[in-house]
């Protein structure tokens, strides 16, 4: 954003309807300006008809030879109960051969089916509608069913021992398009409930333990904006060593802005830490076991990227002269770099970049056009993800005119 756009954004960001209307008109007027659909010095490989999902998971197998993907068979529209995506992975030279394994009806455009690798044997876990409720299934690389968990999952620890689960039905109320078309949650419409919360799933035992309820977290250091609001959880992720996790507690009132705060906890639901953000946290990544980077708002500095120390009031801003708008960061411990993106600018162009926060150096990988027809819950965010060696980036993009799973190699790596 330029300075004028930033001023206008700050004035209207608390009114989502007005903000979105101004954005759509502004981008619509500038859409007549001719522009390149792809600008990059790197070779980008596009796989149309496929996507992966969110930015907080790694789609590559442990040996980097397989790339998870979901194949869609519908146009850019709301997902219906009968709509399925194919679950599978790419392999071979440049990941050109797709192996389809099964299908699922528990998915959305933004986060897919929470598809991810699990454990040391490169098994695969994803959410699944079993005809009665949303659950999770674990399959092997040939598509054979290993186990069906009784709960949908949002994140899995590195060892494949535990998962975090919450209500995707509540999430679909709070942020439409982030849940699933198939629903079965009697507590879905309750603004605050003691019967739904964040659960720790023991994968081997196939049991679930509620760590804390919606009501318990909403009662923790409340403020006036929470009164009469609808509350829900989302965006959970284990720390690298699996001893802690963070999640977002979000709430809103009809017609008002969405509020968020970032919270961490141990696996017993104790040692809870509320990070010192101010009403807005969007996207987060662990840097190590006690530091996270988040795009958020803080009282001293406003919106930006900040690094926070877990279980501490300490934080500091990074990239303030490099990034002026929200993005989806993922940190790579191999190269110590952060890959991130932006939402569409005034010309409907998204930027993909890598950032060295220690040296404050930014490298633009690509600038990619984003079709105006893909708004809100059916939009195609880049959601960039590192491979296992820190040499390649995977992202979703619609710059060709069709949603595609893309990869770009940025170094020789391993």
C-alpha positions, 0 to 999 in steps of 0.5 A: 500500500502507498501512503494514501491507501494506508490512510484510507485503509486505517480509516475504514478497516473497522467497517468491513462492508465499507472497506470491501466496497471501496476495495472492489470499486478501486480495483475494478476501475484500475482493472482496465490498466494493461498488466503482465499476468506474471513477472518473475526472473524465476521459472514457475511451474504451474499445475492447473486444476490443483491446489494445496491450501494454507501456508502453515503446513509443508506439502512435501514428503520427508524425502522431498520426492512427493508433493501433496495436492488436491484436484478440484472438479468445479468452477470458482463458486461456493462449495456444495455438500456433494462436491468432492476434491481428489486427494493425492500427490505429485511425483517424478521429475518437476513433480509432473505425475499426479497419483490420485488416492481418494476423495473427500467432501470436507474441504474449502478453497482456502485451507483445503481439507487440512491435508498434510503428512503425518509421522515418519512413514510419510502417511497422509492425514486429511479431514473427511465427511463420513456421512454423519460428521466431519472426521479425519482419515489417515491413509498410506501412500497407496491410498489404503485406509490406516485409521479414521479418527473420530474428530476433524483436525487442524494441526498435527505435531511433528512426531505424528502423536497428537493433533489439535481439533476444533469445530469447523462448523463454528469456524464456518459461522465466524469466517464463512468459507473456512469451514465445510459444506457438511455440518453436524454441530448442535452448538454451532449457533451459540455465541459462547458455549462450554460444550465446544472448544479446542481439543487435543487428539491422541492419534494412536488411542483415537481419543480427544480431550478438551483443553479449554472451552470457548467460554473459558477462553472468552472469559480470560482477560475479556474486553468490551468488544467481546460482550455479545459477540460470536466466538470461535477458534482457528489457525492452530499450530504446534511448536517445532518440538511439539511441547506447545501450540498457538491458536487464534481466538476470534470474535465478531458482532454482525456488521462489525469488524473481526477481532483476533488475539493470539494465544499459546498453551502447553499440551495440558491446556495450562501455561496459557500466554496471551500475546501483546497484540491489539485486536488484530492477528492474521497469519502466524509461523513458528520461528523456533520453539519460543519465537513466532512471527505474526502479521498483527496490530500492536499499540506502539506500532500499528499493523506490521510483521512482529516477532514475539517471544512466547511466555514473555511480553517481549516483541519487536517489529521487522520489515517495516520498511519492506512490507506495508500490507498483510501476508502469509509467512512461513519460516524455514529453519534450513535457510533462516528465511521467511517466505510470504506474499501479499493480498492483491494491490490496486492493480490486482497483483499479488507479490511473492517474496522471501525475507531475511529478517536478520539482515532486513533483506527482501527478494521479490520472487514474482508478481502475479495477477489475481482475477477480480472475480475471485473475492473473499472465500473463493479467492486464491491466496498464494499461501507460500510454503517451503520444501524440506531443503529450503530450496523450493517454494510451493504456492497456489495462484490463479494468474493463468486464469485458472487456480493452479498449484505452482512451484518455483526453485530459488536455489540449488539447495540439497 
